[in-house]
Amino acid sequence: MSAVPAERPTASAEPSDRGAELDLLLVAPRARTGWRVIPARIAAMCAVELQKLRHDRTELYTRAVQPALWLLIFGETFTRLKAIPTGGIPYLDYLAPGIIAQSAMFIAIFYGIMIIWERDSGVLTKLLVTPTPRAALVTGKAFAAGVKAVLQAVVVVLIAAVLGVAMTWNPLRLAGVVAVVLLGSAFFSCLSMAIAGIVLTRDRLMGIGQAITMPLFFGSNALYPLGLMPGWLQAVSKANPLSYQVDALRGLLIGTPCHLPLDFAVLAAATGAGIAAASALLGRLAR
């Protein structure tokens, strides 16, 4: 009898779980679509901008010098003079929220220079050809400027505390201060980016920025109450978003009467309008 040859073992089918693993490797994950992509892109742009601050902190320190001088010289002097009626509040306490708003505005109002630099270096063109919506690009940069302004505000608050300014340390009120600084800085950075989309050069933007910062500052309630202004300046101050930012900061930090719902509404509306304007004009920089 001849021996029956043993059958060779047949190759078994590949396990289904292994096939699923291969599918994950070969098939790209589903991309986010619709409104879900906007927050992710905004957060990514914020992270990119904040990385720049992480590598170079000198800007944060040097920009703290001017607010310190305002509080030390102007604030201390006018506190002793008692020339400006502030409703029984020491003038230094009255001034501190205005200087916080001023320092945040000064950071944001020249933010368009960075956009022009990115245009000149080719970075902006690369960003504009990505799927990132222009509104998300502008919003990310605007709120990155807001985060820088919050860090600046922390420095000013610490200086004011050392000088004896009576401020609240209530966590909810401080969270409101952060929100106010973010909104105000986002608006002024969008204003700067919109101006950059019009003038197209750094020199022109620098000149316009220097021309409007002081009128915005002195045409607000940062240094003196609204009631001391002439009628025409009161009208300017009521149309100035900086006045609403200062009013909210005073109410939150030192407890003066304020109009928080109106202040937040004006700042939010101004920021939305700024984002829309800057997004519409951003394409002109890349032409």
C-alpha positions in Angstrom: 0.0 0.0 0.0 1.3 3.4 -0.9 1.4 6.0 1.8 -1.1 8.7 1.5 0.7 12.0 1.4 -0.2 14.4 4.2 -2.2 17.3 3.2 -0.5 20.7 3.4 -2.1 23.1 5.8 -4.1 25.7 3.9 -3.5 29.4 4.6 -6.2 30.7 6.8 -8.0 33.9 6.0 -6.5 37.0 7.5 -8.3 38.0 10.8 -10.9 40.7 10.4 -9.3 42.8 13.2 -6.0 42.9 11.3 -7.9 44.0 8.2 -9.5 46.8 10.1 -6.0 48.0 11.3 -4.8 48.1 7.7 -7.8 50.1 6.7 -7.0 52.7 9.4 -3.5 53.0 7.9 -4.6 53.2 4.3 -7.6 55.4 4.6 -7.2 59.0 5.8 -9.3 60.1 8.7 -12.5 62.0 7.9 -11.7 65.7 7.7 -13.7 68.1 9.8 -16.2 70.1 7.8 -18.5 73.0 8.3 -18.5 75.0 11.5 -16.4 72.4 13.4 -13.3 73.4 11.5 -13.4 77.0 12.5 -12.5 76.7 16.3 -9.7 74.3 15.4 -8.2 76.6 12.9 -8.6 79.6 15.3 -6.8 77.7 18.0 -4.0 76.7 15.7 -3.4 80.3 14.6 -3.4 81.4 18.3 -0.9 78.7 19.1 1.4 79.7 16.2 1.3 83.4 17.3 2.0 82.6 21.0 5.0 80.4 20.1 6.6 83.6 18.8 6.1 85.2 22.3 7.5 82.1 23.9 10.8 82.4 22.0 11.2 86.2 22.5 9.8 87.7 25.7 11.6 91.0 25.5 8.6 92.7 23.9 6.5 91.8 27.0 9.1 93.4 29.3 9.8 96.5 27.3 6.1 97.3 26.8 5.6 97.3 30.6 7.8 100.4 30.9 5.3 102.9 29.6 2.4 101.8 31.7 4.7 101.9 34.8 5.7 105.4 34.0 2.0 106.5 33.6 1.2 105.0 37.0 4.3 106.2 38.8 4.5 109.8 37.4 1.1 110.8 36.1 -1.0 108.8 38.6 1.0 109.7 41.7 1.2 113.4 40.7 -2.5 113.9 40.0 -3.4 111.9 43.1 -1.7 114.6 45.2 -3.1 117.5 43.1 -6.7 116.2 43.4 -7.4 118.2 40.2 -9.7 115.7 38.6 -12.9 114.7 40.5 -13.3 111.0 40.6 -16.1 110.5 43.1 -14.0 110.0 46.2 -11.8 107.4 44.6 -8.0 108.1 44.6 -6.9 109.2 41.2 -4.3 106.4 41.0 -7.1 103.8 41.5 -9.2 105.6 38.9 -6.3 105.7 36.4 -5.1 102.0 36.7 -7.9 100.4 34.6 -7.4 103.1 31.9 -3.7 102.3 31.8 -4.5 98.6 31.5 -6.8 99.4 28.5 -4.2 101.7 27.0 -1.3 99.1 27.2 -3.5 96.5 25.6 -4.5 98.9 22.8 -0.9 99.8 22.2 0.0 96.2 21.7 -2.8 95.5 19.3 -2.9 98.7 17.2 0.4 97.9 15.5 -0.4 94.2 14.9 -0.9 94.9 11.2 2.8 95.4 10.9 3.3 91.7 11.5 0.8 90.9 8.7 2.7 93.0 6.3 6.0 91.4 7.4 4.4 88.0 6.8 3.3 89.2 3.3 6.9 90.3 2.5 8.3 87.0 3.7 5.8 84.9 1.8 4.1 83.4 4.8 0.8 85.1 4.2 0.5 83.8 0.7 1.0 80.2 2.0 -1.6 80.7 4.7 -4.2 82.1 2.2 -3.9 79.1 -0.1 -4.7 76.6 2.8 -8.3 75.6 3.5 -8.3 77.8 6.5 -11.1 80.5 6.1 -9.8 84.0 6.2 -12.2 84.8 9.0 -10.5 82.0 11.1 -7.1 83.3 10.1 -7.9 86.8 11.2 -9.7 85.7 14.4 -6.8 83.5 15.4 -4.4 86.4 15.0 -6.7 88.8 16.8 -7.2 86.6 19.8 -3.5 85.9 19.9 -3.0 89.6 20.2 -5.6 89.5 23.0 -3.6 86.9 24.9 -0.5 89.0 24.6 -2.5 91.9 26.0 -3.7 89.8 28.9 -0.1 89.0 29.8 0.6 92.7 29.6 -2.4 93.5 31.8 -1.1 91.1 34.4 2.1 93.1 34.6 0.2 96.4 34.9 -2.1 94.9 37.6 0.9 93.8 39.6 2.6 97.2 39.3 -0.7 98.9 40.4 -1.0 96.5 43.4 2.6 97.4 44.5 1.6 101.1 44.3 -1.3 100.4 46.6 -4.2 100.5 44.2 -7.3 98.9 45.8 -8.4 96.3 43.3 -10.6 93.2 43.7 -9.2 89.7 43.6 -12.5 88.0 43.1 -11.9 85.2 40.6 -15.2 85.8 38.7 -14.4 89.5 38.3 -10.9 88.8 37.2 -12.3 86.4 34.6 -14.4 89.2 33.4 -11.3 91.4 33.2 -9.6 88.8 31.0 -12.7 88.7 28.7 -12.8 92.5 28.4 -9.1 92.7 27.6 -9.4 89.9 25.0 -12.3 91.6 23.2 -10.8 95.1 23.2 -7.4 93.9 22.0 -9.1 91.7 19.3 -10.9 94.7 18.0 -7.9 97.0 17.8 -5.7 94.3 16.2 -8.5 93.7 13.6 -8.5 97.5 13.0 -4.8 97.4 12.5 -5.0 94.5 10.1 -7.8 96.2 8.1 -5.7 99.4 7.9 -2.8 97.2 6.7 -5.0 95.8 3.9 -5.6 99.4 2.8 -2.2 101.1 3.1 -0.2 97.9 2.2 3.2 99.2 3.6 4.7 99.2 7.0 5.7 102.9 6.9 2.2 104.0 6.2 0.7 101.7 8.8 3.2 103.0 11.4 2.3 106.6 10.7 -1.4 106.0 10.8 -1.1 103.9 14.0 0.9 106.7 15.7 -1.7 109.2 14.5 -4.7 107.4 15.9 -3.4 105.9 19.2 -3.3 109.2 21.1 -6.7 110.5 19.9 -8.2 107.2 20.8 -6.6 107.3 24.3 -7.4 111.0 25.1 -10.8 110.7 23.4 -11.9 108.1 26.0 -12.6 108.1 29.7 -9.2 106.5 30.5 -7.8 109.7 32.1 -10.9 111.7 33.2 -14.6 111.2 33.7 -17.0 111.7 30.8 -18.7 114.6 32.5 -15.6 116.8 32.4 -15.4 116.6 28.6 -16.8 119.2 26.2 -19.9 118.1 24.3 -18.1 117.2 21.1 -15.5 115.1 22.9 -18.3 113.3 24.8 -19.8 112.3 21.5 -16.4 111.0 20.3 -15.9 109.1 23.5 -19.3 107.4 23.3 -18.3 106.2 19.8 -14.9 105.0 21.0 -14.7 101.3 21.9 -11.9 102.1 24.3 -14.3 104.0 26.5 -16.5 100.9 26.9 -13.4 98.8 27.7 -12.3 101.2 30.4 -15.8 101.4 31.9 -16.0 97.6 32.2 -12.5 97.4 33.7 -13.2 100.0 36.3 -16.4 98.3 37.3 -14.8 94.9 37.5 -11.5 96.0 39.2 -12.4 98.8 41.6 -16.2 98.6 41.8 -17.3 101.9 40.3 -20.7 102.1 38.7 -20.6 100.7 35.2 -22.8 99.3 32.4 -21.4 95.8 31.9 -24.0 94.4 29.5 -23.7 97.5 27.2 -19.9 97.4 27.5 -19.7 93.7 26.5 -22.2 94.1 23.8 -20.3 97.1 22.2 -17.0 95.3 22.4 -18.4 92.1 20.9 -20.1 93.9 18.1 -16.9 96.0 17.4 -14.8 92.8 17.4 -17.2 91.1 15.0 -17.2 94.1 12.6 -13.4 94.3 12.8 -13.0 90.6 11.9 -15.3 91.0 9.0 -13.5 94.1 7.7 -10.0 92.6 8.2 -11.1 89.3 6.5 -12.4 91.3 3.5 -9.2 93.3 3.1 -6.7 90.6 3.8 -6.6 89.4 0.2 -5.3 92.8 -1.0 -2.0 92.2 0.9 -1.3 89.0 -1.1 -1.8 90.5 -4.6 
